[in-house]
Amino acid sequence: MRMSDFVCRNAILPALNASSKEAVVRQMVDSLAATGLFRGADQEDIIRAILKRELLGSTGIGKGVAIPHTKHPSVDRLVATIAVSPGGVAFESLDGEPVHIFVLLISPQDRPGDHLRALENVSRSLREDSSFKSALRAATTREQICALVDGLDR
């Protein structure tokens, strides 16, 4: 499973301006919703599901990265978006550091295998490849981020 298979390019946010965990989630869900990916779902319900997952433990995995995620009936396939916060956001990360790179994943409730594979793919890419993280943080356009994701999968 490649990241380019599930990242919705039109929902990428290269200059996220959120200042709280909830605002990050809200802006990213709004961006995905604007692409028409959610089947008649209440966006607030999706946001609540992601924030409820955060209560189990922060998805801020450290080193400036967070992977908020949930399973939700509003999607029929795994969807994701990427956001970059130049200033960073306090996200209750494992290392206590601000988060600059966010990858939000939403998967169908009946596809737990896809959900786990996507989480593994994203966390491995962002944990192991510091040049990828640096390039993401330096990217200023959606097109630059798309090119980075495409290059990662080669």
NORWO-V955121 format. One record per residue. N is the residue number from 0. RES is the residue in three letters. SS is DSSP state (alpha for helix, beta for strand, coil for the rest). PSI is psi as a letter, one per 30 degrees, with the letter a starting at -180 (* if undefined). OMEGA is omega in whole degrees, 0 to 359 (none if undefined). Layout:
# NORWO-V955121
n->N res->RES ss->SS psi->PSI omega->OMEGA
n->N res->RES ss->SS psi->PSI omega->OMEGA
This chain:
# NORWO-V955121
n->0 res->MET ss->coil psi->k omega->181
n->1 res->ARG ss->coil psi->k omega->180
n->2 res->MET ss->alpha psi->e omega->181
n->3 res->SER ss->alpha psi->f omega->178
n->4 res->ASP ss->alpha psi->f omega->185
n->5 res->PHE ss->alpha psi->f omega->177
n->6 res->VAL ss->beta psi->k omega->178
n->7 res->CYS ss->coil psi->j omega->187
n->8 res->ARG ss->alpha psi->e omega->183
n->9 res->ASN ss->alpha psi->f omega->181
n->10 res->ALA ss->alpha psi->f omega->181
n->11 res->ILE ss->coil psi->k omega->181
n->12 res->LEU ss->beta psi->j omega->184
n->13 res->PRO ss->coil psi->f omega->181
n->14 res->ALA ss->coil psi->i omega->180
n->15 res->LEU ss->coil psi->k omega->182
n->16 res->ASN ss->coil psi->g omega->180
n->17 res->ALA ss->coil psi->l omega->180
n->18 res->SER ss->coil psi->g omega->178
n->19 res->SER ss->coil psi->l omega->179
n->20 res->LYS ss->alpha psi->e omega->182
n->21 res->GLU ss->alpha psi->e omega->180
n->22 res->ALA ss->alpha psi->e omega->177
n->23 res->VAL ss->alpha psi->e omega->182
n->24 res->VAL ss->alpha psi->e omega->182
n->25 res->ARG ss->alpha psi->e omega->181
n->26 res->GLN ss->alpha psi->e omega->181
n->27 res->MET ss->alpha psi->e omega->177
n->28 res->VAL ss->alpha psi->e omega->177
n->29 res->ASP ss->alpha psi->e omega->180
n->30 res->SER ss->alpha psi->e omega->176
n->31 res->LEU ss->alpha psi->e omega->181
n->32 res->ALA ss->alpha psi->e omega->181
n->33 res->ALA ss->alpha psi->f omega->179
n->34 res->THR ss->coil psi->f omega->178
n->35 res->GLY ss->coil psi->g omega->183
n->36 res->LEU ss->coil psi->f omega->185
n->37 res->PHE ss->coil psi->k omega->181
n->38 res->ARG ss->coil psi->i omega->175
n->39 res->GLY ss->coil psi->g omega->183
n->40 res->ALA ss->coil psi->l omega->173
n->41 res->ASP ss->coil psi->j omega->181
n->42 res->GLN ss->alpha psi->e omega->180
n->43 res->GLU ss->alpha psi->e omega->179
n->44 res->ASP ss->alpha psi->e omega->178
n->45 res->ILE ss->alpha psi->e omega->179
n->46 res->ILE ss->alpha psi->e omega->178
n->47 res->ARG ss->alpha psi->e omega->181
n->48 res->ALA ss->alpha psi->e omega->180
n->49 res->ILE ss->alpha psi->e omega->180
n->50 res->LEU ss->alpha psi->e omega->175
n->51 res->LYS ss->alpha psi->e omega->177
n->52 res->ARG ss->alpha psi->e omega->179
n->53 res->GLU ss->alpha psi->f omega->179
n->54 res->LEU ss->alpha psi->f omega->178
n->55 res->LEU ss->alpha psi->f omega->182
n->56 res->GLY ss->coil psi->k omega->183
n->57 res->SER ss->coil psi->k omega->175
n->58 res->THR ss->coil psi->g omega->172
n->59 res->GLY ss->beta psi->j omega->188
n->60 res->ILE ss->beta psi->f omega->179
n->61 res->GLY ss->beta psi->l omega->180
n->62 res->LYS ss->coil psi->h omega->174
n->63 res->GLY ss->coil psi->g omega->186
n->64 res->VAL ss->beta psi->k omega->172
n->65 res->ALA ss->beta psi->k omega->180
n->66 res->ILE ss->coil psi->i omega->177
n->67 res->PRO ss->coil psi->k omega->184
n->68 res->HIS ss->beta psi->l omega->174
n->69 res->THR ss->beta psi->l omega->169
n->70 res->LYS ss->beta psi->k omega->185
n->71 res->HIS ss->coil psi->k omega->181
n->72 res->PRO ss->coil psi->f omega->182
n->73 res->SER ss->coil psi->f omega->181
n->74 res->VAL ss->coil psi->k omega->178
n->75 res->ASP ss->coil psi->f omega->175
n->76 res->ARG ss->coil psi->l omega->178
n->77 res->LEU ss->coil psi->k omega->177
n->78 res->VAL ss->beta psi->l omega->181
n->79 res->ALA ss->beta psi->l omega->170
n->80 res->THR ss->beta psi->l omega->180
n->81 res->ILE ss->beta psi->k omega->174
n->82 res->ALA ss->beta psi->k omega->178
n->83 res->VAL ss->beta psi->k omega->178
n->84 res->SER ss->beta psi->j omega->182
n->85 res->PRO ss->beta psi->e omega->182
n->86 res->GLY ss->beta psi->f omega->182
n->87 res->GLY ss->beta psi->l omega->182
n->88 res->VAL ss->beta psi->k omega->173
n->89 res->ALA ss->coil psi->j omega->187
n->90 res->PHE ss->coil psi->g omega->182
n->91 res->GLU ss->coil psi->h omega->181
n->92 res->SER ss->coil psi->l omega->180
n->93 res->LEU ss->coil psi->e omega->180
n->94 res->ASP ss->coil psi->g omega->179
n->95 res->GLY ss->coil psi->g omega->182
n->96 res->GLU ss->coil psi->l omega->176
n->97 res->PRO ss->coil psi->l omega->179
n->98 res->VAL ss->beta psi->k omega->179
n->99 res->HIS ss->beta psi->f omega->184
n->100 res->ILE ss->beta psi->k omega->180
n->101 res->PHE ss->beta psi->k omega->171
n->102 res->VAL ss->beta psi->j omega->181
n->103 res->LEU ss->beta psi->k omega->181
n->104 res->LEU ss->beta psi->k omega->172
n->105 res->ILE ss->beta psi->k omega->181
n->106 res->SER ss->beta psi->l omega->177
n->107 res->PRO ss->coil psi->l omega->182
n->108 res->GLN ss->coil psi->f omega->184
n->109 res->ASP ss->coil psi->g omega->181
n->110 res->ARG ss->coil psi->h omega->184
n->111 res->PRO ss->alpha psi->f omega->179
n->112 res->GLY ss->alpha psi->e omega->178
n->113 res->ASP ss->alpha psi->e omega->181
n->114 res->HIS ss->alpha psi->e omega->181
n->115 res->LEU ss->alpha psi->e omega->179
n->116 res->ARG ss->alpha psi->e omega->179
n->117 res->ALA ss->alpha psi->e omega->177
n->118 res->LEU ss->alpha psi->e omega->179
n->119 res->GLU ss->alpha psi->e omega->181
n->120 res->ASN ss->alpha psi->e omega->183
n->121 res->VAL ss->alpha psi->e omega->183
n->122 res->SER ss->alpha psi->e omega->178
n->123 res->ARG ss->alpha psi->e omega->181
n->124 res->SER ss->alpha psi->e omega->184
n->125 res->LEU ss->alpha psi->f omega->179
n->126 res->ARG ss->alpha psi->e omega->188
n->127 res->GLU ss->alpha psi->e omega->188
n->128 res->ASP ss->coil psi->i omega->182
n->129 res->SER ss->alpha psi->f omega->178
n->130 res->SER ss->alpha psi->e omega->177
n->131 res->PHE ss->alpha psi->e omega->178
n->132 res->LYS ss->alpha psi->e omega->180
n->133 res->SER ss->alpha psi->e omega->180
n->134 res->ALA ss->alpha psi->e omega->177
n->135 res->LEU ss->alpha psi->e omega->181
n->136 res->ARG ss->alpha psi->f omega->181
n->137 res->ALA ss->alpha psi->f omega->182
n->138 res->ALA ss->coil psi->k omega->181
n->139 res->THR ss->coil psi->f omega->180
n->140 res->THR ss->coil psi->l omega->176
n->141 res->ARG ss->alpha psi->e omega->182
n->142 res->GLU ss->alpha psi->e omega->178
n->143 res->GLN ss->alpha psi->e omega->179
n->144 res->ILE ss->alpha psi->e omega->177
n->145 res->CYS ss->alpha psi->e omega->179
n->146 res->ALA ss->alpha psi->e omega->178
n->147 res->LEU ss->alpha psi->e omega->179
n->148 res->VAL ss->alpha psi->e omega->178
n->149 res->ASP ss->alpha psi->e omega->180
n->150 res->GLY ss->alpha psi->e omega->179
n->151 res->LEU ss->alpha psi->e omega->184
n->152 res->ASP ss->coil psi->f omega->179
n->153 res->ARG ss->coil psi->* omega->none
